Amino acid sequence: MSSIETNRLARICAYSAEAPEWEEFVRLIVPVVGLAARRVAEVWGDASSATLHEIVQDVFVKLCADERRVLREFASRDGEEFLRLLRVITARLGRDHFRRLTAEKRGGSLTGVPVEPESVANEVPDGRAARAVEMRSLFAQLDGLLRLYPKQVSARDRKIFWLHFSHGMSPRAISRIATVDLSAAGVESALTRLTRLLRDTVIHGKPGAEAGAIQSSRARKIRAFSPTATIDTIEHG
């Protein structure tokens, strides 16, 4: 694999989620991420396919987060090798994955560093700062609703949803991630199913006794959040 080519693609993809180069970029880095994920997983004693898939998907979410912040920061530095950075990111996220599981087994929790509104405002042009903070809060609430359906919505489904709606990756680009294991049409079908599920939940409430007060509270917050904070905003925004 050419480090020069990977560096070039990383810098191009840093500023466009729609760039055709994303498909080639994903194809090149998946083997690197997969190998790095396997190494850290073997240290922790669980290198199952499901675990490796989780870590690889976490890496792509990280690369796309905050308007591809990791890629943009890399693009601003000369002389750095992206593949080296990618291995470091994968190792860190792999360790976080296992530490989180350990904490949950002990009855505790391990959370990431919270994102403060001020930091978001500093990264986004003034005209978009308030919108960025608003959408971040909305996404967190929608994720809470998706988690109410553990039998219908898998971890892979949620990551597909966020890679598309929050981070702007096209269904075709998402389908090129090996751990997604879906065609572009399959990704589109999953997005349609999840969007309908969220819309029905927000409008009608989650069917059955499973919903409880938690779902009702979240749905009320989303409906009251903002005139633009609807599923249609995510779908068409």
C-alpha positions in Angstrom: 0.0 0.0 0.0 1.3 3.5 -0.9 1.6 5.8 2.1 1.8 8.7 -0.3 -1.5 7.8 -2.0 -3.2 7.2 1.4 -1.9 10.6 2.6 -3.2 12.3 -0.5 -6.7 10.7 -0.2 -6.9 11.6 3.5 -6.3 15.2 2.7 -8.9 15.2 -0.1 -11.5 13.5 2.1 -10.8 15.9 4.9 -12.9 18.6 3.1 -15.6 16.6 1.4 -17.9 13.8 2.4 -19.0 13.4 -1.1 -15.7 13.1 -2.8 -15.4 10.1 -5.2 -12.0 9.4 -3.5 -13.8 8.3 -0.4 -14.5 4.9 -1.9 -10.8 4.3 -2.7 -9.8 5.8 0.7 -12.1 3.3 2.5 -10.8 0.4 0.4 -7.2 1.2 1.3 -7.5 1.8 5.0 -10.0 -1.0 6.0 -7.2 -3.7 6.0 -4.9 -1.4 8.2 -7.7 -0.7 10.7 -8.7 -4.4 10.8 -5.2 -5.6 11.5 -4.7 -2.9 14.2 -8.0 -3.8 15.8 -7.1 -7.5 15.8 -3.8 -6.8 17.6 -5.4 -4.9 20.4 -8.3 -7.3 20.6 -6.0 -10.3 21.0 -4.3 -8.5 23.9 -7.7 -8.3 25.6 -8.5 -11.9 24.8 -11.5 -11.3 22.5 -10.7 -11.1 18.8 -14.1 -12.4 17.6 -15.6 -11.1 14.4 -18.3 -9.1 16.2 -15.7 -7.4 18.4 -13.5 -6.5 15.4 -16.5 -5.1 13.5 -17.4 -2.9 16.5 -13.9 -1.5 16.7 -13.5 -0.9 13.0 -16.9 0.9 12.8 -15.9 3.0 15.8 -12.8 4.1 13.9 -14.9 5.3 10.9 -17.2 7.1 13.2 -14.2 8.8 14.8 -12.8 9.8 11.4 -16.1 11.3 10.3 -16.9 13.1 13.6 -17.0 16.9 13.9 -17.0 17.3 10.2 -14.0 15.0 9.7 -11.9 16.8 12.3 -9.2 14.1 12.5 -8.7 14.3 8.8 -8.7 18.1 8.7 -6.1 18.2 11.5 -3.9 15.7 9.7 -4.3 17.7 6.4 -2.9 20.8 8.1 0.4 19.1 9.1 3.2 18.2 6.6 5.4 15.2 6.8 3.0 13.0 8.9 2.1 9.5 7.8 -1.7 8.9 7.9 -1.4 5.2 8.3 0.7 5.6 11.5 -2.0 7.9 12.9 -4.7 5.5 11.9 -3.0 2.6 13.8 -2.8 4.8 16.9 -6.4 5.8 16.7 -7.5 2.2 16.3 -5.5 1.1 19.2 -6.9 3.8 21.4 -10.5 3.1 20.4 -9.9 -0.6 20.9 -8.7 -0.1 24.4 -11.7 2.2 25.1 -14.0 -0.5 23.8 -12.7 -3.1 26.2 -12.4 -0.7 29.1 -16.0 0.3 28.6 -17.1 -3.4 28.6 -15.2 -4.0 31.8 -16.7 -1.0 33.5 -20.2 -2.1 32.5 -19.6 -5.6 33.8 -18.6 -4.1 37.2 -21.7 -2.0 37.2 -20.0 1.3 36.4 -19.7 3.3 33.2 -16.9 4.8 31.1 -17.8 7.9 29.2 -15.9 9.9 26.8 -14.9 13.5 27.2 -18.0 15.7 26.8 -18.1 18.1 23.9 -18.7 21.6 25.2 -20.8 24.1 23.2 -17.9 26.5 23.2 -15.6 24.0 21.5 -18.2 23.4 18.8 -18.7 27.1 18.2 -14.9 27.6 17.8 -14.8 24.9 15.1 -17.8 26.1 13.1 -18.2 29.4 11.3 -20.3 31.9 13.3 -23.4 31.6 11.1 -23.5 27.8 11.7 -22.3 27.6 15.4 -25.8 27.7 17.0 -27.1 25.2 14.4 -24.2 22.8 15.1 -24.9 22.8 18.8 -28.6 22.3 18.2 -28.1 19.4 15.9 -25.6 17.7 18.3 -28.2 17.8 21.0 -30.8 16.4 18.6 -28.6 13.6 17.5 -28.0 12.5 21.1 -31.7 12.4 21.7 -32.4 10.4 18.5 -29.7 7.9 19.5 -31.5 7.4 22.8 -34.6 6.6 20.9 -32.8 4.1 18.6 -31.5 2.3 21.7 -35.0 1.7 22.8 -35.2 -1.0 20.1 -32.4 -3.4 20.8 -34.0 -6.2 18.9 -34.8 -4.2 15.8 -31.8 -1.8 15.8 -28.3 -3.2 16.0 -25.1 -1.4 16.8 -24.3 -1.6 13.1 -27.6 0.0 12.3 -26.9 2.9 14.6 -23.5 3.5 13.1 -24.8 3.4 9.6 -27.4 6.0 10.6 -24.8 8.3 12.1 -22.2 7.8 9.3 -24.9 9.0 6.9 -26.9 11.6 8.6 -24.4 13.1 11.1 -21.2 12.7 9.1 -22.4 12.9 5.5 -21.1 9.6 4.1 -23.1 8.3 1.1 -24.7 4.8 1.2 -22.2 3.7 -1.4 -19.2 4.9 0.6 -20.6 3.2 3.8 -21.1 0.0 1.9 -17.4 -0.1 1.1 -16.6 -0.5 4.8 -16.0 -4.2 5.1 -17.5 -4.6 8.5 -20.8 -3.1 7.4 -21.3 -6.1 5.1 -24.1 -4.6 3.1 -24.5 -3.4 -0.5 -25.3 0.3 -1.2 -28.9 -0.8 -1.7 -28.8 -2.6 1.7 -27.5 0.5 3.4 -30.2 2.6 1.8 -32.8 0.1 3.0 -31.5 0.3 6.5 -31.5 4.1 6.5 -35.1 4.1 5.3 -36.2 1.6 8.0 -34.5 3.5 10.8 -35.9 6.9 9.6 -39.4 5.5 9.5 -38.9 3.9 12.9 -37.8 7.2 14.4 -40.5 9.2 12.8 -43.2 6.8 14.1 -41.7 6.8 17.6 -41.6 10.6 17.8 -45.1 11.0 16.4 -46.9 8.1 17.9 -44.7 6.8 20.7 -43.0 3.4 20.9 -45.6 0.6 20.8 -46.0 -1.7 23.7 -45.2 -1.5 27.4 -41.5 -1.3 26.6 -41.7 2.4 25.9 -42.4 3.6 29.4 -41.8 7.1 30.7 -38.2 7.3 29.3 -39.4 7.2 25.7 -42.3 9.6 26.3 -39.9 12.1 27.9 -37.4 11.9 25.0 -40.1 12.2 22.4 -41.6 15.2 24.1 -38.2 16.8 24.3 -37.5 16.3 20.6 -40.9 17.6 19.6 -40.4 20.7 21.7 -36.7 21.1 20.9 -37.0 23.3 17.9 -39.3 23.9 14.9 -36.5 22.4 12.8 -35.7 19.5 15.1 -37.6 16.8 13.4 -36.8 13.6 11.5 -37.5 15.4 8.3 -34.7 17.9 9.2 -32.3 15.0 9.4 -33.6 13.4 6.2 -33.6 16.4 4.0 -31.3 18.9 5.8 
